Amino acid sequence: MPLLPERSPGEAGMNPPTTVALDTAIAAEMAAADLYSRLAQQAGSKESRQLFLSLTADEQRHRQTLEQRYLTAVGRPHPSSPFVPFPLPDAAGVMLWPAALTLAINAEIQAHDRYVRLAAETTDAAGQAIFRDLAADEAGHRRLLEAEYAARLGQPFSDYELSTWVRE
């Protein structure tokens, strides 16, 4: 796949290079996997821990997908790069489920919006498809977390909603 031409940062309205879009997405997936891993460690229940470990694995798979696209697009593996971790509140001990789930839901909203934006900004057709798929996955994660939140409040989603959104 051809790369998008490099453009100076000041060129308004131009598509970012494929590598920049992929770098952004890979760093975001690293940060998300790190967040869910830390939330799993601080989870107050076995169920919460399992939920966050499952999300950690999903975000790691997303990173692998993006790194494979990088390899295909650029012809070399993605260089290891640092990421900015999501901040967690300075809480002693176990993070309570409302705060943990709220933090996770907001992270999924940001991830979804980022992938929608990246899909719109790149002209790389394969990259667009990956970004759209990842946006859908992140929306599914959000619904899963919202269902968990509602269930903990004693307001579980209907079975139709669970089948449509969570058990996809």
C-alpha positions in Angstrom: 0.0 0.0 0.0 1.4 3.4 -0.8 1.9 5.8 2.1 0.3 9.2 2.2 2.8 11.9 1.3 4.5 13.6 4.2 3.0 17.0 4.8 4.1 19.8 7.0 2.0 20.3 10.2 0.8 23.7 8.9 -1.0 22.3 5.8 -4.6 22.7 6.8 -7.1 20.2 5.5 -4.5 17.6 4.5 -4.7 13.9 5.4 -2.1 12.8 8.0 0.4 10.3 6.9 -0.6 6.7 7.4 2.3 6.2 9.9 1.1 9.1 12.0 -2.5 7.7 12.2 -1.2 4.2 13.0 1.3 5.6 15.6 -1.6 7.5 17.3 -3.8 4.4 17.3 -1.1 2.0 18.6 -0.2 4.4 21.5 -3.9 4.7 22.4 -4.3 0.9 22.4 -1.2 0.5 24.6 -2.7 3.1 27.0 -6.1 1.4 27.0 -4.6 -2.1 27.7 -2.5 -0.6 30.5 -5.6 1.1 32.0 -7.6 -2.1 32.0 -4.7 -4.0 33.5 -4.4 -1.5 36.3 -8.1 -1.5 36.9 -8.1 -5.3 37.0 -5.4 -5.1 39.7 -7.5 -2.7 41.7 -10.9 -4.4 41.1 -13.0 -4.9 44.2 -14.6 -8.1 42.9 -13.8 -11.2 40.8 -16.4 -10.1 38.2 -14.9 -6.7 37.8 -11.4 -8.2 37.6 -12.5 -10.6 34.8 -14.2 -7.8 32.9 -11.1 -5.6 32.9 -8.8 -8.5 32.0 -11.1 -9.3 29.1 -10.9 -5.7 27.9 -7.1 -5.8 28.4 -6.9 -8.7 26.0 -9.2 -7.0 23.5 -7.0 -3.8 23.5 -3.9 -6.0 23.1 -5.5 -7.6 20.0 -6.3 -4.2 18.6 -2.7 -3.2 19.0 -1.6 -6.3 17.2 -4.0 -5.6 14.3 -2.6 -2.0 14.0 1.0 -3.2 14.2 0.3 -5.7 11.4 -1.2 -2.9 9.3 1.9 -0.7 10.1 4.1 -3.6 8.9 2.1 -4.0 5.7 2.0 -0.2 5.0 5.5 0.7 5.9 7.4 -2.5 5.3 9.0 -2.7 8.7 7.8 -3.5 12.3 6.4 -0.6 14.3 9.1 0.8 16.6 8.5 0.5 20.3 7.2 3.8 21.5 6.2 5.2 24.8 2.6 6.0 25.5 0.8 8.3 27.9 -1.0 6.2 30.5 -4.6 7.2 31.5 -4.4 8.8 35.0 -6.0 6.9 37.8 -7.2 8.8 40.9 -4.8 8.6 43.8 -6.9 6.2 45.8 -5.6 4.0 48.5 -6.5 0.4 48.0 -9.3 -0.9 45.8 -10.9 1.3 43.3 -14.7 1.2 43.7 -16.7 0.0 40.8 -18.6 3.2 40.0 -15.4 5.2 39.5 -13.6 2.4 37.6 -16.5 1.8 35.3 -17.1 5.5 34.7 -13.4 5.9 33.9 -13.5 2.9 31.5 -16.7 4.1 29.8 -15.2 7.6 29.2 -12.0 5.9 27.8 -14.1 3.9 25.3 -16.0 7.0 24.2 -12.6 8.7 23.5 -11.3 5.6 21.7 -14.5 5.4 19.5 -14.3 9.1 18.6 -10.6 8.8 17.8 -11.1 5.9 15.4 -14.0 7.6 13.7 -11.8 10.7 13.2 -8.8 8.6 12.0 -11.0 6.8 9.5 -12.2 10.1 8.1 -8.7 11.6 8.0 -6.8 8.9 6.2 -7.0 8.0 2.5 -5.6 4.6 3.1 -8.5 2.3 2.3 -7.2 -0.6 4.4 -6.5 1.7 7.3 -10.0 3.2 7.0 -11.5 -0.2 7.3 -9.4 -1.1 10.3 -10.3 2.2 12.0 -14.0 1.7 11.3 -13.8 -1.8 12.7 -12.0 -0.6 15.8 -14.5 2.2 16.3 -17.3 -0.5 16.3 -15.3 -2.6 18.8 -14.8 0.4 21.1 -18.5 1.2 20.9 -19.2 -2.5 21.9 -16.9 -2.1 24.8 -18.7 1.0 25.9 -22.1 -0.8 25.8 -20.6 -3.7 27.7 -19.4 -1.4 30.4 -22.7 0.5 30.5 -24.5 -2.8 30.8 -22.3 -3.7 33.7 -22.8 -0.3 35.4 -26.6 -0.6 34.9 -26.7 -4.2 36.3 -24.8 -3.1 39.4 -27.4 -0.4 40.0 -30.1 -3.1 39.7 -31.2 -1.9 36.3 -29.9 -4.6 33.9 -30.4 -4.1 30.2 -33.1 -6.1 28.7 -32.2 -9.4 27.1 -32.7 -7.9 23.7 -30.2 -5.2 24.4 -27.7 -7.7 25.8 -28.1 -9.9 22.7 -27.8 -6.9 20.4 -25.0 -4.9 22.0 -23.1 -7.1 24.4 -23.2 -10.6 23.0 -22.2 -9.6 19.5 
